[in-house]
Amino acid sequence: MSSHQEFLAERDKIDYLIQQGYYIKNVRENLSGAFVEFESKIPDPSGKKDATQILHIKNADARKYFASLLICQMKQAQ
């Protein structure tokens, strides 16, 4: 898979979680990429939907993308 295709796939996963009402809770980076933890803003009363999701983001452009989303999220929280 090309680097650009990898970026698009990872960006789509991030966008999907954001659209589902998740926000970035925590980021852990290491040499193999970033592990981004998302938490749901909307509690699921049935308990079927997991409140947290973790994505392993490997592509550098996708890491820049979620970092820009995180900055926007922090500005909105102020």
N, CA, C, O and CB atoms as a CASP TS submission, in Angstrom:
PFRMAT TS
TARGET T0000
AUTHOR 0000-0000-0000
METHOD Language model
MODEL 1
PARENT N/A
ATOM      1  N   MET     1       0.849  -1.170   0.000  1.00  0.00           N
ATOM      2  CA  MET     1       0.000   0.000   0.000  1.00  0.00           C
ATOM      3  C   MET     1       0.897   1.236   0.000  1.00  0.00           C
ATOM      4  O   MET     1       1.880   1.308   0.738  1.00  0.00           O
ATOM      5  CB  MET     1      -0.967  -0.004   1.223  1.00  0.00           C
ATOM      6  N   SER     2       0.543   2.197  -0.833  1.00  0.00           N
ATOM      7  CA  SER     2       1.342   3.418  -0.902  1.00  0.00           C
ATOM      8  C   SER     2       1.149   4.249   0.360  1.00  0.00           C
ATOM      9  O   SER     2       0.180   4.081   1.099  1.00  0.00           O
ATOM     10  CB  SER     2       0.970   4.241  -2.147  1.00  0.00           C
ATOM     11  N   SER     3       2.082   5.131   0.577  1.00  0.00           N
ATOM     12  CA  SER     3       2.025   5.980   1.762  1.00  0.00           C
ATOM     13  C   SER     3       0.750   6.821   1.772  1.00  0.00           C
ATOM     14  O   SER     3       0.128   7.001   2.819  1.00  0.00           O
ATOM     15  CB  SER     3       3.258   6.887   1.827  1.00  0.00           C
ATOM     16  N   HIS     4       0.366   7.332   0.607  1.00  0.00           N
ATOM     17  CA  HIS     4      -0.835   8.155   0.540  1.00  0.00           C
ATOM     18  C   HIS     4      -2.090   7.319   0.819  1.00  0.00           C
ATOM     19  O   HIS     4      -3.005   7.789   1.496  1.00  0.00           O
ATOM     20  CB  HIS     4      -0.940   8.829  -0.837  1.00  0.00           C
ATOM     21  N   GLN     5      -2.138   6.109   0.313  1.00  0.00           N
ATOM     22  CA  GLN     5      -3.275   5.229   0.579  1.00  0.00           C
ATOM     23  C   GLN     5      -3.359   4.881   2.069  1.00  0.00           C
ATOM     24  O   GLN     5      -4.447   4.809   2.641  1.00  0.00           O
ATOM     25  CB  GLN     5      -3.166   3.943  -0.264  1.00  0.00           C
ATOM     26  N   GLU     6      -2.207   4.671   2.680  1.00  0.00           N
ATOM     27  CA  GLU     6      -2.170   4.383   4.108  1.00  0.00           C
ATOM     28  C   GLU     6      -2.701   5.586   4.901  1.00  0.00           C
ATOM     29  O   GLU     6      -3.464   5.427   5.853  1.00  0.00           O
ATOM     30  CB  GLU     6      -0.729   4.028   4.554  1.00  0.00           C
ATOM     31  N   PHE     7      -2.281   6.794   4.488  1.00  0.00           N
ATOM     32  CA  PHE     7      -2.782   8.009   5.135  1.00  0.00           C
ATOM     33  C   PHE     7      -4.298   8.098   5.012  1.00  0.00           C
ATOM     34  O   PHE     7      -4.983   8.372   5.997  1.00  0.00           O
ATOM     35  CB  PHE     7      -2.127   9.257   4.522  1.00  0.00           C
ATOM     36  N   LEU     8      -4.828   7.870   3.811  1.00  0.00           N
ATOM     37  CA  LEU     8      -6.271   7.975   3.607  1.00  0.00           C
ATOM     38  C   LEU     8      -7.032   6.971   4.474  1.00  0.00           C
ATOM     39  O   LEU     8      -8.075   7.304   5.036  1.00  0.00           O
ATOM     40  CB  LEU     8      -6.612   7.759   2.133  1.00  0.00           C
ATOM     41  N   ALA     9      -6.523   5.764   4.582  1.00  0.00           N
ATOM     42  CA  ALA     9      -7.180   4.735   5.394  1.00  0.00           C
ATOM     43  C   ALA     9      -7.184   5.127   6.870  1.00  0.00           C
ATOM     44  O   ALA     9      -8.203   4.992   7.548  1.00  0.00           O
ATOM     45  CB  ALA     9      -6.479   3.376   5.210  1.00  0.00           C
ATOM     46  N   GLU    10      -6.054   5.609   7.363  1.00  0.00           N
ATOM     47  CA  GLU    10      -5.970   5.989   8.771  1.00  0.00           C
ATOM     48  C   GLU    10      -6.804   7.243   9.046  1.00  0.00           C
ATOM     49  O   GLU    10      -7.442   7.347  10.094  1.00  0.00           O
ATOM     50  CB  GLU    10      -4.504   6.225   9.175  1.00  0.00           C
ATOM     51  N   ARG    11      -6.801   8.194   8.107  1.00  0.00           N
ATOM     52  CA  ARG    11      -7.613   9.403   8.265  1.00  0.00           C
ATOM     53  C   ARG    11      -9.096   9.048   8.322  1.00  0.00           C
ATOM     54  O   ARG    11      -9.843   9.618   9.117  1.00  0.00           O
ATOM     55  CB  ARG    11      -7.346  10.391   7.111  1.00  0.00           C
ATOM     56  N   ASP    12      -9.520   8.110   7.481  1.00  0.00           N
ATOM     57  CA  ASP    12     -10.921   7.701   7.468  1.00  0.00           C
ATOM     58  C   ASP    12     -11.328   7.050   8.791  1.00  0.00           C
ATOM     59  O   ASP    12     -12.443   7.263   9.268  1.00  0.00           O
ATOM     60  CB  ASP    12     -11.177   6.738   6.311  1.00  0.00           C
ATOM     61  N   LYS    13     -10.439   6.263   9.382  1.00  0.00           N
ATOM     62  CA  LYS    13     -10.737   5.644  10.687  1.00  0.00           C
ATOM     63  C   LYS    13     -10.889   6.710  11.767  1.00  0.00           C
ATOM     64  O   LYS    13     -11.785   6.628  12.607  1.00  0.00           O
ATOM     65  CB  LYS    13      -9.624   4.644  11.085  1.00  0.00           C
ATOM     66  N   ILE    14     -10.007   7.713  11.742  1.00  0.00           N
ATOM     67  CA  ILE    14     -10.080   8.801  12.712  1.00  0.00           C
ATOM     68  C   ILE    14     -11.378   9.575  12.523  1.00  0.00           C
ATOM     69  O   ILE    14     -12.097   9.834  13.488  1.00  0.00           O
ATOM     70  CB  ILE    14      -8.862   9.744  12.574  1.00  0.00           C
ATOM     71  N   ASP    15     -11.676   9.942  11.282  1.00  0.00           N
ATOM     72  CA  ASP    15     -12.897  10.701  10.987  1.00  0.00           C
ATOM     73  C   ASP    15     -14.148   9.938  11.387  1.00  0.00           C
ATOM     74  O   ASP    15     -15.105  10.528  11.890  1.00  0.00           O
ATOM     75  CB  ASP    15     -12.959  11.044   9.506  1.00  0.00           C
ATOM     76  N   TYR    16     -14.146   8.642  11.169  1.00  0.00           N
ATOM     77  CA  TYR    16     -15.309   7.827  11.538  1.00  0.00           C
ATOM     78  C   TYR    16     -15.566   7.908  13.042  1.00  0.00           C
ATOM     79  O   TYR    16     -16.703   8.103  13.472  1.00  0.00           O
ATOM     80  CB  TYR    16     -15.099   6.357  11.112  1.00  0.00           C
ATOM     81  N   LEU    17     -14.514   7.760  13.836  1.00  0.00           N
ATOM     82  CA  LEU    17     -14.694   7.822  15.287  1.00  0.00           C
ATOM     83  C   LEU    17     -15.161   9.211  15.730  1.00  0.00           C
ATOM     84  O   LEU    17     -16.016   9.321  16.609  1.00  0.00           O
ATOM     85  CB  LEU    17     -13.386   7.455  16.001  1.00  0.00           C
ATOM     86  N   ILE    18     -14.617  10.257  15.139  1.00  0.00           N
ATOM     87  CA  ILE    18     -15.037  11.614  15.478  1.00  0.00           C
ATOM     88  C   ILE    18     -16.519  11.795  15.143  1.00  0.00           C
ATOM     89  O   ILE    18     -17.266  12.380  15.927  1.00  0.00           O
ATOM     90  CB  ILE    18     -14.175  12.661  14.725  1.00  0.00           C
ATOM     91  N   GLN    19     -16.943  11.296  13.985  1.00  0.00           N
ATOM     92  CA  GLN    19     -18.345  11.404  13.582  1.00  0.00           C
ATOM     93  C   GLN    19     -19.270  10.600  14.494  1.00  0.00           C
ATOM     94  O   GLN    19     -20.446  10.934  14.640  1.00  0.00           O
ATOM     95  CB  GLN    19     -18.510  10.937  12.145  1.00  0.00           C
ATOM     96  N   GLN    20     -18.744   9.552  15.100  1.00  0.00           N
ATOM     97  CA  GLN    20     -19.538   8.722  16.002  1.00  0.00           C
ATOM     98  C   GLN    20     -19.609   9.296  17.424  1.00  0.00           C
ATOM     99  O   GLN    20     -20.186   8.674  18.316  1.00  0.00           O
ATOM    100  CB  GLN    20     -18.961   7.321  16.047  1.00  0.00           C
ATOM    101  N   GLY    21     -19.024  10.480  17.632  1.00  0.00           N
ATOM    102  CA  GLY    21     -19.112  11.132  18.936  1.00  0.00           C
ATOM    103  C   GLY    21     -17.953  10.849  19.870  1.00  0.00           C
ATOM    104  O   GLY    21     -18.081  11.012  21.084  1.00  0.00           O
ATOM    105  N   TYR    22     -16.832  10.431  19.325  1.00  0.00           N
ATOM    106  CA  TYR    22     -15.646  10.187  20.141  1.00  0.00           C
ATOM    107  C   TYR    22     -14.755  11.428  20.134  1.00  0.00           C
ATOM    108  O   TYR    22     -14.810  12.238  19.208  1.00  0.00           O
ATOM    109  CB  TYR    22     -14.865   8.950  19.625  1.00  0.00           C
ATOM    110  N   TYR    23     -13.946  11.565  21.161  1.00  0.00           N
ATOM    111  CA  TYR    23     -12.930  12.618  21.221  1.00  0.00           C
ATOM    112  C   TYR    23     -11.606  11.984  21.615  1.00  0.00           C
ATOM    113  O   TYR    23     -11.572  10.891  22.180  1.00  0.00           O
ATOM    114  CB  TYR    23     -13.333  13.746  22.231  1.00  0.00           C
ATOM    115  N   ILE    24     -10.515  12.681  21.313  1.00  0.00           N
ATOM    116  CA  ILE    24      -9.182  12.159  21.629  1.00  0.00           C
ATOM    117  C   ILE    24      -8.928  12.349  23.113  1.00  0.00           C
ATOM    118  O   ILE    24      -8.948  13.470  23.620  1.00  0.00           O
ATOM    119  CB  ILE    24      -8.075  12.867  20.782  1.00  0.00           C
ATOM    120  N   LYS    25      -8.693  11.256  23.796  1.00  0.00           N
ATOM    121  CA  LYS    25      -8.472  11.290  25.241  1.00  0.00           C
ATOM    122  C   LYS    25      -6.989  11.224  25.589  1.00  0.00           C
ATOM    123  O   LYS    25      -6.529  11.908  26.503  1.00  0.00           O
ATOM    124  CB  LYS    25      -9.210  10.140  25.912  1.00  0.00           C
ATOM    125  N   ASN    26      -6.239  10.395  24.851  1.00  0.00           N
ATOM    126  CA  ASN    26      -4.845  10.168  25.209  1.00  0.00           C
ATOM    127  C   ASN    26      -4.060   9.767  23.960  1.00  0.00           C
ATOM    128  O   ASN    26      -4.594   9.141  23.045  1.00  0.00           O
ATOM    129  CB  ASN    26      -4.726   9.077  26.310  1.00  0.00           C
ATOM    130  N   VAL    27      -2.784  10.141  23.946  1.00  0.00           N
ATOM    131  CA  VAL    27      -1.895   9.768  22.841  1.00  0.00           C
ATOM    132  C   VAL    27      -0.598   9.232  23.435  1.00  0.00           C
ATOM    133  O   VAL    27       0.014   9.869  24.293  1.00  0.00           O
ATOM    134  CB  VAL    27      -1.618  10.988  21.888  1.00  0.00           C
ATOM    135  N   ARG    28      -0.186   8.056  22.970  1.00  0.00           N
ATOM    136  CA  ARG    28       1.097   7.480  23.361  1.00  0.00           C
ATOM    137  C   ARG    28       1.889   7.241  22.085  1.00  0.00           C
ATOM    138  O   ARG    28       1.449   6.514  21.194  1.00  0.00           O
ATOM    139  CB  ARG    28       0.915   6.147  24.185  1.00  0.00           C
ATOM    140  N   GLU    29       3.059   7.858  22.006  1.00  0.00           N
ATOM    141  CA  GLU    29       3.888   7.696  20.811  1.00  0.00           C
ATOM    142  C   GLU    29       5.110   6.860  21.138  1.00  0.00           C
ATOM    143  O   GLU    29       5.660   6.922  22.237  1.00  0.00           O
ATOM    144  CB  GLU    29       4.311   9.065  20.244  1.00  0.00           C
ATOM    145  N   ASN    30       5.519   6.074  20.147  1.00  0.00           N
ATOM    146  CA  ASN    30       6.766   5.325  20.262  1.00  0.00           C
ATOM    147  C   ASN    30       7.362   5.209  18.859  1.00  0.00           C
ATOM    148  O   ASN    30       6.901   5.880  17.936  1.00  0.00           O
ATOM    149  CB  ASN    30       6.532   3.903  20.911  1.00  0.00           C
ATOM    150  N   LEU    31       8.357   4.384  18.696  1.00  0.00           N
ATOM    151  CA  LEU    31       9.036   4.283  17.411  1.00  0.00           C
ATOM    152  C   LEU    31       8.183   3.647  16.316  1.00  0.00           C
ATOM    153  O   LEU    31       8.504   3.773  15.134  1.00  0.00           O
ATOM    154  CB  LEU    31      10.294   3.498  17.574  1.00  0.00           C
ATOM    155  N   SER    32       7.115   2.975  16.691  1.00  0.00           N
ATOM    156  CA  SER    32       6.267   2.340  15.681  1.00  0.00           C
ATOM    157  C   SER    32       5.014   3.158  15.364  1.00  0.00           C
ATOM    158  O   SER    32       4.116   2.664  14.682  1.00  0.00           O
ATOM    159  CB  SER    32       5.863   0.958  16.145  1.00  0.00           C
ATOM    160  N   GLY    33       4.944   4.381  15.841  1.00  0.00           N
ATOM    161  CA  GLY    33       3.802   5.238  15.537  1.00  0.00           C
ATOM    162  C   GLY    33       3.169   5.798  16.789  1.00  0.00           C
ATOM    163  O   GLY    33       3.833   5.984  17.809  1.00  0.00           O
ATOM    164  N   ALA    34       1.879   6.065  16.703  1.00  0.00           N
ATOM    165  CA  ALA    34       1.143   6.642  17.829  1.00  0.00           C
ATOM    166  C   ALA    34      -0.077   5.777  18.120  1.00  0.00           C
ATOM    167  O   ALA    34      -0.748   5.298  17.205  1.00  0.00           O
ATOM    168  CB  ALA    34       0.720   8.114  17.529  1.00  0.00           C
ATOM    169  N   PHE    35      -0.351   5.587  19.392  1.00  0.00           N
ATOM    170  CA  PHE    35      -1.552   4.903  19.829  1.00  0.00           C
ATOM    171  C   PHE    35      -2.481   5.979  20.365  1.00  0.00           C
ATOM    172  O   PHE    35      -2.228   6.574  21.412  1.00  0.00           O
ATOM    173  CB  PHE    35      -1.245   3.794  20.911  1.00  0.00           C
ATOM    174  N   VAL    36      -3.561   6.220  19.630  1.00  0.00           N
ATOM    175  CA  VAL    36      -4.494   7.288  19.963  1.00  0.00           C
ATOM    176  C   VAL    36      -5.722   6.660  20.606  1.00  0.00           C
ATOM    177  O   VAL    36      -6.388   5.811  20.013  1.00  0.00           O
ATOM    178  CB  VAL    36      -4.882   8.123  18.700  1.00  0.00           C
ATOM    179  N   GLU    37      -6.009   7.092  21.830  1.00  0.00           N
ATOM    180  CA  GLU    37      -7.166   6.582  22.561  1.00  0.00           C
ATOM    181  C   GLU    37      -8.316   7.563  22.407  1.00  0.00           C
ATOM    182  O   GLU    37      -8.180   8.749  22.706  1.00  0.00           O
ATOM    183  CB  GLU    37      -6.829   6.356  24.063  1.00  0.00           C
ATOM    184  N   PHE    38      -9.431   7.064  21.944  1.00  0.00           N
ATOM    185  CA  PHE    38     -10.648   7.850  21.776  1.00  0.00           C
ATOM    186  C   PHE    38     -11.653   7.418  22.836  1.00  0.00           C
ATOM    187  O   PHE    38     -11.742   6.240  23.180  1.00  0.00           O
ATOM    188  CB  PHE    38     -11.239   7.681  20.341  1.00  0.00           C
ATOM    189  N   GLU    39     -12.404   8.383  23.346  1.00  0.00           N
ATOM    190  CA  GLU    39     -13.458   8.070  24.308  1.00  0.00           C
ATOM    191  C   GLU    39     -14.760   8.665  23.807  1.00  0.00           C
ATOM    192  O   GLU    39     -14.771   9.758  23.241  1.00  0.00           O
ATOM    193  CB  GLU    39     -13.111   8.608  25.727  1.00  0.00           C
ATOM    194  N   SER    40     -15.843   7.959  24.012  1.00  0.00           N
ATOM    195  CA  SER    40     -17.138   8.407  23.536  1.00  0.00           C
ATOM    196  C   SER    40     -17.680   9.523  24.417  1.00  0.00           C
ATOM    197  O   SER    40     -17.639   9.439  25.644  1.00  0.00           O
ATOM    198  CB  SER    40     -18.120   7.243  23.489  1.00  0.00           C
ATOM    199  N   LYS    41     -18.194  10.577  23.768  1.00  0.00           N
ATOM    200  CA  LYS    41     -18.856  11.662  24.491  1.00  0.00           C
ATOM    201  C   LYS    41     -20.258  11.245  24.900  1.00  0.00           C
ATOM    202  O   LYS    41     -20.807  11.747  25.881  1.00  0.00           O
ATOM    203  CB  LYS    41     -18.909  12.936  23.633  1.00  0.00           C
ATOM    204  N   ILE    42     -20.827  10.329  24.144  1.00  0.00           N
ATOM    205  CA  ILE    42     -22.213   9.910  24.335  1.00  0.00           C
ATOM    206  C   ILE    42     -22.231   8.525  24.973  1.00  0.00           C
ATOM    207  O   ILE    42     -21.837   7.551  24.332  1.00  0.00           O
ATOM    208  CB  ILE    42     -22.989   9.907  22.984  1.00  0.00           C
ATOM    209  N   PRO    43     -22.678   8.417  26.218  1.00  0.00           N
ATOM    210  CA  PRO    43     -22.722   7.090  26.846  1.00  0.00           C
ATOM    211  C   PRO    43     -23.768   6.204  26.171  1.00  0.00           C
ATOM    212  O   PRO    43     -24.845   6.665  25.792  1.00  0.00           O
ATOM    213  CB  PRO    43     -23.026   7.215  28.354  1.00  0.00           C
ATOM    214  N   ASP    44     -23.429   4.939  26.032  1.00  0.00           N
ATOM    215  CA  ASP    44     -24.337   3.967  25.427  1.00  0.00           C
ATOM    216  C   ASP    44     -25.066   3.232  26.545  1.00  0.00           C
ATOM    217  O   ASP    44     -24.461   2.417  27.241  1.00  0.00           O
ATOM    218  CB  ASP    44     -23.566   2.962  24.502  1.00  0.00           C
ATOM    219  N   PRO    45     -26.357   3.508  26.730  1.00  0.00           N
ATOM    220  CA  PRO    45     -27.088   2.876  27.832  1.00  0.00           C
ATOM    221  C   PRO    45     -27.193   1.358  27.705  1.00  0.00           C
ATOM    222  O   PRO    45     -27.317   0.660  28.711  1.00  0.00           O
ATOM    223  CB  PRO    45     -28.467   3.459  27.919  1.00  0.00           C
ATOM    224  N   SER    46     -27.145   0.843  26.476  1.00  0.00           N
ATOM    225  CA  SER    46     -27.256  -0.607  26.292  1.00  0.00           C
ATOM    226  C   SER    46     -25.947  -1.323  26.593  1.00  0.00           C
ATOM    227  O   SER    46     -25.935  -2.527  26.850  1.00  0.00           O
ATOM    228  CB  SER    46     -27.696  -0.922  24.872  1.00  0.00           C
ATOM    229  N   GLY    47     -24.838  -0.574  26.560  1.00  0.00           N
ATOM    230  CA  GLY    47     -23.540  -1.176  26.831  1.00  0.00           C
ATOM    231  C   GLY    47     -22.968  -1.946  25.657  1.00  0.00           C
ATOM    232  O   GLY    47     -21.947  -2.618  25.803  1.00  0.00           O
ATOM    233  N   LYS    48     -23.605  -1.863  24.491  1.00  0.00           N
ATOM    234  CA  LYS    48     -23.126  -2.595  23.316  1.00  0.00           C
ATOM    235  C   LYS    48     -21.920  -1.920  22.675  1.00  0.00           C
ATOM    236  O   LYS    48     -21.050  -2.590  22.118  1.00  0.00           O
ATOM    237  CB  LYS    48     -24.242  -2.729  22.292  1.00  0.00           C
ATOM    238  N   LYS    49     -21.870  -0.598  22.755  1.00  0.00           N
ATOM    239  CA  LYS    49     -20.774   0.138  22.119  1.00  0.00           C
ATOM    240  C   LYS    49     -19.696   0.405  23.160  1.00  0.00           C
ATOM    241  O   LYS    49     -19.981   0.896  24.252  1.00  0.00           O
ATOM    242  CB  LYS    49     -21.280   1.477  21.486  1.00  0.00           C
ATOM    243  N   ASP    50     -18.463   0.079  22.812  1.00  0.00           N
ATOM    244  CA  ASP    50     -17.345   0.300  23.721  1.00  0.00           C
ATOM    245  C   ASP    50     -17.115   1.804  23.895  1.00  0.00           C
ATOM    246  O   ASP    50     -17.128   2.552  22.918  1.00  0.00           O
ATOM    247  CB  ASP    50     -16.059  -0.395  23.194  1.00  0.00           C
ATOM    248  N   ALA    51     -16.906   2.241  25.127  1.00  0.00           N
ATOM    249  CA  ALA    51     -16.727   3.664  25.410  1.00  0.00           C
ATOM    250  C   ALA    51     -15.371   4.175  24.952  1.00  0.00           C
ATOM    251  O   ALA    51     -15.209   5.376  24.737  1.00  0.00           O
ATOM    252  CB  ALA    51     -16.895   3.925  26.890  1.00  0.00           C
ATOM    253  N   THR    52     -14.390   3.283  24.796  1.00  0.00           N
ATOM    254  CA  THR    52     -13.068   3.710  24.330  1.00  0.00           C
ATOM    255  C   THR    52     -12.624   2.870  23.140  1.00  0.00           C
ATOM    256  O   THR    52     -12.939   1.684  23.040  1.00  0.00           O
ATOM    257  CB  THR    52     -12.032   3.611  25.465  1.00  0.00           C
ATOM    258  N   GLN    53     -11.895   3.506  22.254  1.00  0.00           N
ATOM    259  CA  GLN    53     -11.315   2.850  21.084  1.00  0.00           C
ATOM    260  C   GLN    53      -9.864   3.304  20.985  1.00  0.00           C
ATOM    261  O   GLN    53      -9.557   4.457  21.285  1.00  0.00           O
ATOM    262  CB  GLN    53     -12.118   3.187  19.764  1.00  0.00           C
ATOM    263  N   ILE    54      -8.977   2.421  20.573  1.00  0.00           N
ATOM    264  CA  ILE    54      -7.568   2.763  20.388  1.00  0.00           C
ATOM    265  C   ILE    54      -7.177   2.461  18.947  1.00  0.00           C
ATOM    266  O   ILE    54      -7.373   1.351  18.452  1.00  0.00           O
ATOM    267  CB  ILE    54      -6.659   1.980  21.388  1.00  0.00           C
ATOM    268  N   LEU    55      -6.619   3.476  18.282  1.00  0.00           N
ATOM    269  CA  LEU    55      -6.113   3.308  16.923  1.00  0.00           C
ATOM    270  C   LEU    55      -4.591   3.387  16.939  1.00  0.00           C
ATOM    271  O   LEU    55      -4.011   4.222  17.633  1.00  0.00           O
ATOM    272  CB  LEU    55      -6.710   4.381  15.969  1.00  0.00           C
ATOM    273  N   HIS    56      -3.959   2.520  16.177  1.00  0.00           N
ATOM    274  CA  HIS    56      -2.511   2.582  15.995  1.00  0.00           C
ATOM    275  C   HIS    56      -2.256   3.328  14.693  1.00  0.00           C
ATOM    276  O   HIS    56      -2.503   2.801  13.609  1.00  0.00           O
ATOM    277  CB  HIS    56      -1.859   1.145  15.975  1.00  0.00           C
ATOM    278  N   ILE    57      -1.763   4.548  14.806  1.00  0.00           N
ATOM    279  CA  ILE    57      -1.524   5.405  13.659  1.00  0.00           C
ATOM    280  C   ILE    57      -0.036   5.344  13.326  1.00  0.00           C
ATOM    281  O   ILE    57       0.805   5.751  14.128  1.00  0.00           O
ATOM    282  CB  ILE    57      -1.987   6.874  13.939  1.00  0.00           C
ATOM    283  N   LYS    58       0.281   4.833  12.137  1.00  0.00           N
ATOM    284  CA  LYS    58       1.674   4.648  11.730  1.00  0.00           C
ATOM    285  C   LYS    58       2.157   5.726  10.774  1.00  0.00           C
ATOM    286  O   LYS    58       3.330   6.101  10.801  1.00  0.00           O
ATOM    287  CB  LYS    58       1.846   3.298  11.089  1.00  0.00           C
ATOM    288  N   ASN    59       1.275   6.220   9.940  1.00  0.00           N
ATOM    289  CA  ASN    59       1.645   7.164   8.891  1.00  0.00           C
ATOM    290  C   ASN    59       1.900   8.553   9.478  1.00  0.00           C
ATOM    291  O   ASN    59       1.116   9.040  10.293  1.00  0.00           O
ATOM    292  CB  ASN    59       0.545   7.231   7.817  1.00  0.00           C
ATOM    293  N   ALA    60       2.997   9.187   9.063  1.00  0.00           N
ATOM    294  CA  ALA    60       3.370  10.501   9.596  1.00  0.00           C
ATOM    295  C   ALA    60       2.321  11.562   9.277  1.00  0.00           C
ATOM    296  O   ALA    60       2.023  12.408  10.121  1.00  0.00           O
ATOM    297  CB  ALA    60       4.724  10.930   9.038  1.00  0.00           C
ATOM    298  N   ASP    61       1.760  11.528   8.077  1.00  0.00           N
ATOM    299  CA  ASP    61       0.734  12.508   7.720  1.00  0.00           C
ATOM    300  C   ASP    61      -0.533  12.310   8.547  1.00  0.00           C
ATOM    301  O   ASP    61      -1.191  13.286   8.909  1.00  0.00           O
ATOM    302  CB  ASP    61       0.406  12.414   6.227  1.00  0.00           C
ATOM    303  N   ALA    62      -0.879  11.078   8.845  1.00  0.00           N
ATOM    304  CA  ALA    62      -2.047  10.813   9.682  1.00  0.00           C
ATOM    305  C   ALA    62      -1.795  11.275  11.114  1.00  0.00           C
ATOM    306  O   ALA    62      -2.723  11.708  11.798  1.00  0.00           O
ATOM    307  CB  ALA    62      -2.400   9.316   9.659  1.00  0.00           C
ATOM    308  N   ARG    63      -0.550  11.187  11.571  1.00  0.00           N
ATOM    309  CA  ARG    63      -0.216  11.689  12.913  1.00  0.00           C
ATOM    310  C   ARG    63      -0.341  13.207  12.950  1.00  0.00           C
ATOM    311  O   ARG    63      -0.807  13.766  13.942  1.00  0.00           O
ATOM    312  CB  ARG    63       1.217  11.258  13.324  1.00  0.00           C
ATOM    313  N   LYS    64       0.070  13.876  11.880  1.00  0.00           N
ATOM    314  CA  LYS    64      -0.122  15.334  11.802  1.00  0.00           C
ATOM    315  C   LYS    64      -1.607  15.664  11.785  1.00  0.00           C
ATOM    316  O   LYS    64      -2.038  16.643  12.394  1.00  0.00           O
ATOM    317  CB  LYS    64       0.571  15.917  10.541  1.00  0.00           C
ATOM    318  N   TYR    65      -2.378  14.858  11.096  1.00  0.00           N
ATOM    319  CA  TYR    65      -3.814  15.089  10.993  1.00  0.00           C
ATOM    320  C   TYR    65      -4.490  15.011  12.360  1.00  0.00           C
ATOM    321  O   TYR    65      -5.238  15.915  12.731  1.00  0.00           O
ATOM    322  CB  TYR    65      -4.443  14.077  10.039  1.00  0.00           C
ATOM    323  N   PHE    66      -4.232  13.928  13.120  1.00  0.00           N
ATOM    324  CA  PHE    66      -4.890  13.837  14.420  1.00  0.00           C
ATOM    325  C   PHE    66      -4.360  14.894  15.379  1.00  0.00           C
ATOM    326  O   PHE    66      -5.082  15.325  16.279  1.00  0.00           O
ATOM    327  CB  PHE    66      -4.698  12.445  15.018  1.00  0.00           C
ATOM    328  N   ALA    67      -3.104  15.324  15.201  1.00  0.00           N
ATOM    329  CA  ALA    67      -2.568  16.389  16.054  1.00  0.00           C
ATOM    330  C   ALA    67      -3.318  17.693  15.810  1.00  0.00           C
ATOM    331  O   ALA    67      -3.599  18.432  16.753  1.00  0.00           O
ATOM    332  CB  ALA    67      -1.057  16.586  15.798  1.00  0.00           C
ATOM    333  N   SER    68      -3.643  17.981  14.554  1.00  0.00           N
ATOM    334  CA  SER    68      -4.411  19.200  14.263  1.00  0.00           C
ATOM    335  C   SER    68      -5.825  19.093  14.840  1.00  0.00           C
ATOM    336  O   SER    68      -6.371  20.085  15.322  1.00  0.00           O
ATOM    337  CB  SER    68      -4.474  19.453  12.733  1.00  0.00           C
ATOM    338  N   LEU    69      -6.422  17.897  14.793  1.00  0.00           N
ATOM    339  CA  LEU    69      -7.735  17.700  15.408  1.00  0.00           C
ATOM    340  C   LEU    69      -7.657  17.878  16.922  1.00  0.00           C
ATOM    341  O   LEU    69      -8.564  18.443  17.533  1.00  0.00           O
ATOM    342  CB  LEU    69      -8.285  16.305  15.067  1.00  0.00           C
ATOM    343  N   LEU    70      -6.583  17.399  17.515  1.00  0.00           N
ATOM    344  CA  LEU    70      -6.404  17.533  18.955  1.00  0.00           C
ATOM    345  C   LEU    70      -6.279  18.997  19.360  1.00  0.00           C
ATOM    346  O   LEU    70      -6.834  19.406  20.380  1.00  0.00           O
ATOM    347  CB  LEU    70      -5.172  16.754  19.411  1.00  0.00           C
ATOM    348  N   ILE    71      -5.557  19.789  18.574  1.00  0.00           N
ATOM    349  CA  ILE    71      -5.421  21.219  18.857  1.00  0.00           C
ATOM    350  C   ILE    71      -6.790  21.896  18.787  1.00  0.00           C
ATOM    351  O   ILE    71      -7.123  22.700  19.658  1.00  0.00           O
ATOM    352  CB  ILE    71      -4.433  21.886  17.862  1.00  0.00           C
ATOM    353  N   CYS    72      -7.579  21.584  17.771  1.00  0.00           N
ATOM    354  CA  CYS    72      -8.925  22.152  17.649  1.00  0.00           C
ATOM    355  C   CYS    72      -9.798  21.724  18.822  1.00  0.00           C
ATOM    356  O   CYS    72     -10.571  22.523  19.352  1.00  0.00           O
ATOM    357  CB  CYS    72      -9.576  21.725  16.321  1.00  0.00           C
ATOM    358  N   GLN    73      -9.674  20.463  19.227  1.00  0.00           N
ATOM    359  CA  GLN    73     -10.442  19.952  20.355  1.00  0.00           C
ATOM    360  C   GLN    73     -10.076  20.704  21.633  1.00  0.00           C
ATOM    361  O   GLN    73     -10.954  21.034  22.430  1.00  0.00           O
ATOM    362  CB  GLN    73     -10.201  18.442  20.532  1.00  0.00           C
ATOM    363  N   MET    74      -8.804  20.973  21.830  1.00  0.00           N
ATOM    364  CA  MET    74      -8.364  21.682  23.039  1.00  0.00           C
ATOM    365  C   MET    74      -8.843  23.128  23.030  1.00  0.00           C
ATOM    366  O   MET    74      -9.192  23.668  24.079  1.00  0.00           O
ATOM    367  CB  MET    74      -6.833  21.638  23.162  1.00  0.00           C
ATOM    368  N   LYS    75      -8.864  23.761  21.859  1.00  0.00           N
ATOM    369  CA  LYS    75      -9.358  25.136  21.760  1.00  0.00           C
ATOM    370  C   LYS    75     -10.837  25.201  22.083  1.00  0.00           C
ATOM    371  O   LYS    75     -11.284  26.153  22.723  1.00  0.00           O
ATOM    372  CB  LYS    75      -9.101  25.703  20.361  1.00  0.00           C
ATOM    373  N   GLN    76     -11.610  24.209  21.654  1.00  0.00           N
ATOM    374  CA  GLN    76     -13.044  24.190  21.920  1.00  0.00           C
ATOM    375  C   GLN    76     -13.325  23.978  23.407  1.00  0.00           C
ATOM    376  O   GLN    76     -14.344  24.439  23.921  1.00  0.00           O
ATOM    377  CB  GLN    76     -13.723  23.095  21.093  1.00  0.00           C
ATOM    378  N   ALA    77     -12.432  23.291  24.086  1.00  0.00           N
ATOM    379  CA  ALA    77     -12.631  22.995  25.505  1.00  0.00           C
ATOM    380  C   ALA    77     -12.403  24.217  26.390  1.00  0.00           C
ATOM    381  O   ALA    77     -12.845  24.248  27.539  1.00  0.00           O
ATOM    382  CB  ALA    77     -11.704  21.874  25.935  1.00  0.00           C
ATOM    383  N   GLN    78     -11.721  25.213  25.859  1.00  0.00           N
ATOM    384  CA  GLN    78     -11.419  26.401  26.669  1.00  0.00           C
ATOM    385  C   GLN    78     -12.601  27.293  26.827  1.00  0.00           C
ATOM    386  O   GLN    78     -12.508  28.332  27.480  1.00  0.00           O
ATOM    387  CB  GLN    78     -10.298  27.180  26.068  1.00  0.00           C
TER
END
